[in-house]
Amino acid sequence: MARLTSRSAVSESAARFLAGIDELLGLPLAVDSRFIDLLEAVPDPHAAALGLLRVLEQAEDPVSVFASAIRAGEAENLAEDELNRPLLARLLGVLGTSEAMVDHLVRHPDSLALLLDPAPFLMISTPGASVSALRESLLGAVGADPGDPAPRAARLGDEGITALRRAYRDAQLRLVADDLAAEQPEEVVDQVMAVLSDLAAAAMDAALAIARSEIDADADVRMSVIALGKTGARELNYVSDVDVVFVLASGADDRQRAKATEMAQRMRAILSDPGSEPALWEVDTALRPEGKAGALVRTMSEFTRYYADIAKNWEFQALLKARPVAGDAELGREYVETLLPLVWEAASRQGFIDGIRAMRRRVVDLIPAAEAPRQIKLGRGGLRDVEFSAQLLQLVHGRSDPDIRTPNTLLALDALGEHGYIGQQDAHVFSAAYRFMRVIEHRVQIPRMLRNALIPDTDDRLRLLARSVFRFGPRTADRLEEARKDYAKKVTRLHEQIFYRPILEAAVGVHGAVVDAHSRGTSLQAAADRLRAFGYVDPEGALGHIKALTSGMSRAALVIRQVLPALLDWFSEGVEPDAGLLAFRRLSESLSSSGWFLKMLRDSGLAAKSVAEVLSLSRYATELLLRQPAAVAWLDDYENLRARDPQVLHAEVDGLLRRHGGRAVSRLRETYSRELLRISLRDVLGIGERAEVPGDLSRLMDLTVAGALRAVRLDLDTPETPDYDLAVIAMGRWGGKEIGYFSDADAMYVYRPREESLDAEAKAALSRHVTKVALQLASRLGSSEGAQGIELDADLRPEGKNGPLVRSLSSYQAYYAKWSQPWEAQALLRARPVAGDEALIADFTALVDPLRYPAQMSSKALTQVRTLKARMEEERLPRNADKRRHLKLGRGSLSDVEWTVQLLQLQHAHRVAGLRTTSTLPALRAAAAEDLIPSADAEELAAAWQLATNVRSAVMLYKGRTTHSLPTEYSELEATARLLGYPAGGGHDLEDDYLRATRHARTVMEHRFYGFD
């Protein structure tokens, strides 16, 4: 239907509605320019005309109802002073904005008199006046005495519910009229929120009065209703769930508890259930202890015990807005006075602030992508960012400063600005943005009185919203969107810097002493408190780093001053913000003269955030990065972190060998370190598939060792050296292409002279030479102060450390023919040639295949394998190690899965080609495909193996050194979880997942490996 934007448009589209109004009233309003002017001023003139007609048609005497808007005079000749413009403007404003209020007036046309009462409605112009007035009104509507400490209603059942709901909407009607008539709605929005909160409290008191009369007529039960959330903070909007908990006096018996529970349920139904008069809003009790699974009503002593022993951090945060709103007033005061102080004690807990911030991030992540740009409340720079910023600062500093303890956002911002915890100008920007966005939220909800926080997605509805938000000046959608986006941008900027910018100012200041009450926020102590709250273990040390980074007038200092607030915030989102800040200082000092680095920090939010994430979460990647600081440029574009083409890397190795010959190993190690850094950065930042990392690491190690072997031979082989072939055989996890950052490179060496006629002396000389080659290979690839090294470990060779380092192929043949044990055949399942002569590799493979893939596994060999595994579980597991948590030897961990798979290979690989692989998971999939193991069992084993592998790598990334068990320490477990993609606070979820996965895997292993039923 057409919307009216001009007088002609009003006349054309609403003529029939105005004609009907004129007929009912006997007035020529349709042609009165003054009335048309008033009509055109409302957001939707068409809806206003239709709404007025609908309401008047339901009135028994529309002329008398409307009389207060018209002064005495002849209807056909209205004088200039015969229209009461303020009352008509007020009436039309409601009718042209809220269809829900029109519906209410249609149901109750006599309520129209509330809008045409010439006496001023002082609900929002007299702050605080609404509390007792609304309570008296709504209790009176149900026939209850407001002066009674436990009011009981005279009007019960449907009659009482209808009377309560109508009285509520009558009050809401007058509030909407006042709100829409305000010349500067942002200036009164705090009063509007307070009235809505008081109205909700009055409705709950009246509903409780009905429930009390129906269930507890003798007022035997002392129960209080505590509001949380927006209602508790007196910042409720027009339509919202009302969060409450019910508290019962300590010492209540079972009969009183049952009554209290029934009363609470009845109160909720009175307000929320469908009826002849529509429900008001949802009473939400999900914030009670244990949520929906917990008791609806608890005694005061039970609440006290719960918050002392069980409550989670977010539950203390919710307590910050607790306020008694109905029921026993003395009990309500006891609840607040007993529990509210616990908020400030809990705020000092380890991880408290981090947990709250993590919860905020999870809420933001759940916003549908299509809605995010239109979100007034949850989107970037929205209402929740303002509320969160204020509340976080309160939780940090309110522990020692009671002056800033208030549940109300606007009052909190005023207090924080007054006491210097944020700048006065910043507090003003936050407040202005909050007020403006609250007005928008209210205007979005008023039309249908529906819960909504989304900007309309159609031009027509957006235009109507703009006309309801602005009273003067351009009332356009463009103006609305420009103002909203400008506020969102300001809030986002402040939200990202508000916690840390004062820290910078304090760090670089000459003195940090507190001079008076108004300088608290800029003191060094306040800065240290803030850093400590955000996870910095050594705030004094952090302040020293901040001062070193930002002092002076160099270009580097100026740029870092700009970006450091955001970086400090991102560091704090990691597990070790202190380490992140220190590493950033070291990195910045090494690159401070590099213009590209400063430009990247300033201009690339992706790069800056990625740097912070890596430095605060991974010591391993950090050390690699500090050795190669120029690689930080990769973080400007994640495409730089993608795995490089193997052919390109092979060509690079060939080029290094051509240019540097026998001296190329150090260059090869640099290439290895560079690509290892690329892989680890990809892993830390969650780019690509984590399951591919072991294969990437193995291929990189293959390439490096093969290149290094060629380099060492170029250096050591001389014309006098007899021709020979030499191969490196990868064993263990390297052989399986399953290495992690923690892995040594298990290897065996095999050689063969190309001349069979060598005499004994020549053979001995060649043996010494190839041994020297192997030793030099290990030495030159090993760790040093320079690039990352590879530790080659030959302990898995025949006879272990007692056997020769390098054996000839014929020696291997003789050994395996005479001495080979079942465990050696099992170890050979992982034997994978990675470097050397192809003909030798083929012959070695042909030699070992019959051993590792036997045509038949004897019962004796089976017994030996099982016995060895059982003995290993008993003897190799470190003393006092937790069998449930050990990643390699624990129950259901890597060893259990690998030995189960390897037993299947020893038994069936001779006939099943898919089992002839050195890798665990492909062999497991092949076994399942051949029905050698049920698919469900294979999935259980694979899940445990993959999780244990991932945990080992993640701990290495975090600590920079290997570990053997699932971490127990909070920060280590949390970091491991973050690196595996769990959200902040997910450490215990990882722990639960790991223990469950390995428990299931152990059950499968005992059945499939040991044959236990």
Salt bridges, closest charged atoms under 4 A:
ASP32 OD2 - ARG34 NH2 2.75
ASP37 OD1 - ARG7 NH2 2.51
ASP44 OD2 - ARG3 NH1 2.70
GLU80 OE2 - ARG85 NH2 3.41
GLU99 OE2 - ARG448 NH1 3.85
ASP103 OD1 - ARG54 NH2 3.26
ASP103 OD2 - ARG448 NH1 3.17
ASP110 OD1 - ARG166 NH2 2.98
ASP148 OD2 - ARG152 NH2 3.09
GLU159 OE2 - ARG155 NE 3.17
ASP170 OD1 - HIS104 NE2 2.77
ASP170 OD2 - ARG166 NE 3.53
ASP178 OD1 - ARG90 NH1 2.63
ASP179 OD2 - ARG443 NH1 3.13
ASP190 OD1 - ARG435 NH1 3.34
ASP198 OD2 - ARG234 NH2 2.36
ASP205 OD2 - ARG135 NE 2.71
GLU214 OE1 - ARG266 NE 2.69
ASP216 OD1 - LYS259 NZ 3.33
ASP220 OD2 - ARG255 NH2 2.78
GLU235 OE2 - LYS321 NZ 3.15
ASP241 OD2 - ARG451 NH1 2.74
GLU277 OE2 - HIS104 ND1 3.86
GLU277 OE2 - ARG107 NH2 3.22
GLU277 OE1 - HIS108 NE2 2.93
GLU277 OE2 - ARG169 NH1 3.93
GLU290 OE1 - ARG298 NH2 2.27
GLU302 OE2 - ARG257 NH2 3.00
ASP328 OD2 - ARG222 NE 2.97
ASP354 OD2 - ARG978 NH2 3.28
ASP385 OD1 - ARG360 NH2 2.68
ASP385 OD1 - HIS495 NE2 3.87
GLU387 OE1 - ARG384 NH1 2.37
GLU387 OE2 - ARG438 NH2 3.19
ASP401 OD2 - ARG520 NH1 2.60
ASP403 OD2 - HIS419 NE2 3.89
ASP403 OD2 - ARG520 NH2 3.86
ASP426 OD2 - ARG501 NH2 2.21
GLU441 OE1 - ARG438 NH1 2.48
ASP457 OD1 - ARG461 NH1 3.75
ASP460 OD2 - ARG3 NE 3.72
ASP460 OD1 - ARG463 NH2 3.30
GLU481 OE1 - ARG484 NE 2.97
ASP486 OD2 - LYS490 NZ 3.30
GLU496 OE2 - ARG380 NH2 3.21
ASP529 OD1 - ARG532 NH1 3.48
GLU540 OE2 - ARG532 NH2 3.78
ASP569 OD1 - ARG357 NH2 2.05
GLU573 OE2 - ARG361 NH1 3.59
GLU576 OE2 - ARG619 NH2 2.42
GLU589 OE2 - ARG585 NE 3.03
ASP603 OD2 - LYS599 NZ 3.41
ASP603 OD1 - ARG602 NE 2.86
GLU623 OE2 - ARG586 NH1 3.55
GLU639 OE2 - ARG642 NE 3.70
GLU652 OE1 - ARG644 NH1 3.26
GLU652 OE1 - ARG674 NH2 2.86
ASP654 OD1 - ARG710 NH1 2.92
GLU675 OE2 - ARG644 NH1 3.43
GLU675 OE2 - ARG674 NE 2.67
GLU675 OE1 - ARG678 NE 2.85
ASP683 OD1 - ARG690 NE 3.35
ASP696 OD2 - ARG682 NH2 3.04
ASP696 OD1 - ARG699 NH2 2.69
ASP702 OD2 - ARG832 NH1 2.85
ASP715 OD2 - ARG780 NH2 2.49
ASP717 OD2 - ARG713 NE 2.84
ASP717 OD1 - HIS769 NE2 2.62
ASP725 OD1 - ARG754 NH2 2.68
GLU738 OE1 - ARG830 NH1 3.48
ASP795 OD2 - LYS801 NZ 3.99
GLU799 OE1 - ARG807 NH2 2.16
ASP843 OD2 - ARG752 NH1 2.52
ASP849 OD1 - ARG852 NH2 2.90
GLU873 OE2 - LYS869 NZ 2.62
GLU873 OE2 - ARG1002 NH1 3.14
GLU875 OE1 - ARG871 NE 3.73
ASP882 OD2 - ARG884 NH2 3.39
ASP896 OD1 - LYS869 NZ 2.64
ASP896 OD2 - ARG1002 NH1 2.80
GLU898 OE2 - ARG733 NH1 2.63
GLU898 OE1 - ARG830 NH2 3.27
ASP937 OD2 - ARG1008 NE 3.08
GLU940 OE1 - HIS1000 ND1 3.44
GLU972 OE2 - LYS959 NZ 3.44
GLU974 OE2 - ARG978 NE 2.88
GLU991 OE2 - ARG885 NH1 2.78
GLU991 OE1 - HIS988 ND1 3.36
ASP993 OD1 - ARG996 NH2 2.56
GLU1006 OE2 - ARG891 NH2 3.17
GLU1006 OE2 - ARG1002 NE 3.04
ASP1013 OD1 - HIS1007 ND1 3.41
